[in-house]
Amino acid sequence: MKELIYIGEKFTLTLPAHTKIIIGDKTTTVYEVENLLSASTNIIVDTANFVSGNYTVVSNVNGAISISAVEIVDPLASMDALNDALTMIKEIDQVLEDRAKNAISQITINNKTIVNSSLDSLLSLRAMYIKKVNKIRGKSGIFKSVTVFKGG
């Protein structure tokens, strides 16, 4: 089973003979399928009605149970989080630029005031948001690393 499922995608799942798969948690079953045949079968999983969140996948193959985790993601919500993180990086970059010019001693970002923060704390905050962007985008993220040159 996949570890990351986007709501709205369709994918093929091969079910061995006498297999039952359940995706859910204590209170919610997101998906359930069973193959009672004595041969493997392929099914198409339609995720249009899935609910985003972190769930457990329980596979019962001829009485042998295996458990794994899956994250179901709403791609539209991911884009909101990505846009928020990119906005934060842009605003932190502006603070860094202003600090380099000694233009300001404080700035308000998303209703939070940063007062004379050190460059190191701003750079670590920026690095944190870059990691968040890369996590949201997956392995194809545009940010590979952050290089900081400090003058002496």
N, C-alpha and C positions, 0 to 999 in steps of 0.2 A: 504494500500500500504506500502511496505517496506520503511524504512528510509535510507537504504544503499544498493545499488545495485552494484555488480561487473560485469564489462563488460565480456561477455562470459557465464554467468550463465543463466540457464533457471529456471523459477519458475511458479507455478500455481496461477492464480488470479481468484477469484470468482466475477463475475459481476452480481449484482442484475438486475432485469428486468428494461428496459428503462433507462439504464445507459451509460454515456459517460465519459471516462477518458482520459485526456491529460497530458502528461509530457513535460515540456518545459520552455522557458523563453520568453522574448519579441520578440526575433528574431528567435529562433529555436524551432521546435517541435521535440522532441526526440522520442515520442511514442504517438499513439492515437488509441483508440479502442472504439467501441460502441456496446451495446447489445440492439437491437430493439425488442427483443422477450418479451413476457409477463411472462417469467420465468427466474430464475437465470441460468447462464451458467458458466462453468469453461473454461478458456483459458490458454494456455501455452505461457508465455512471453519469447521470445528469445532475449537476450540483446547483441548479437554478433555485431550489428551495432550501438549500443548506443555510445554517445559521453560523455567523462568524464566531470564532472562539477557539480554545485549545481543548481537544478531546482525546479520548482513548480509543484505540482500534483493538477490538478483541476478535481474534481469528480462532475458530474451532475447526480443525481439520482432523476428521476421524477421531475426535476426543482429545487431541493434542491442542492445548490452548497456548496461544502466543499473544503478547500484549505489546503494543507500540503506541507512539503519540503522533497526532496529526494536528496541524494548525490550519483552520479554515479562515480565509481572509476575504473580506469584501474589498475588491480592487478599488472601488471609489473611495472608501475610507482610507486606504493606503495612500492614495493620491493626495488627500487632504493632509495627512501626516507628513508626506514628502514635501508638499508646498510649505507647510509650517516650518519644517526643518530648514529648507532652502532659504526662507525668509529670515530665519534667525541667523544663519550664516552670513547673509548679506548685511544684516543690521550690525552684527558683531564686527564684520569687516569695516563698516563705516565708523564704528567706535574706535577701532584700531587706527584707522586713517586719521581721524580727528585727534586721537591721543598723540599720534606722531607729530601732528602740527600744533600740539598744545592748545587746541581750539576749545576744548570743553573739559570740565571736571566731573560731569555727570550726564547721564542720558537715560531716557525712559524707553524700554522695549517691552511691548505687550503688557503695559500697566505695571512694570517692575522697573524700579530705578536702580541703576548701577552707579555708585558714587566712587569716583577715583579708583577703580579697580586696577590692580597691577596688570601689566602686559602679560605676565605668565598666566594669571587666572583667566584673562580673556582668551589667550591662545588655547588653553586647555578646554575652555568652554566651547570654543570653535571646533576643536578636535572631536569633542563629544558629539556635536551635531553632525560632523562629517561622518562619524561612525554610524550614527542613526540613519543618515541618508543612504549610506552603503548597505546597511541592513535592509532598509525598505526596498531598495533597488535590486538587492541580491548581488550576485557575483558580477553583474554587468555594470556596476556603479561607475560613474565617471571619475569620482575622486579616488585616487589610488593611495596617495600619501600627502602629508603636510610637511613642508620644509620651512623651517624658521631660521632666518639669518639675523643674528644679533650683532649690533655694532659694539665696539669696545671702547 
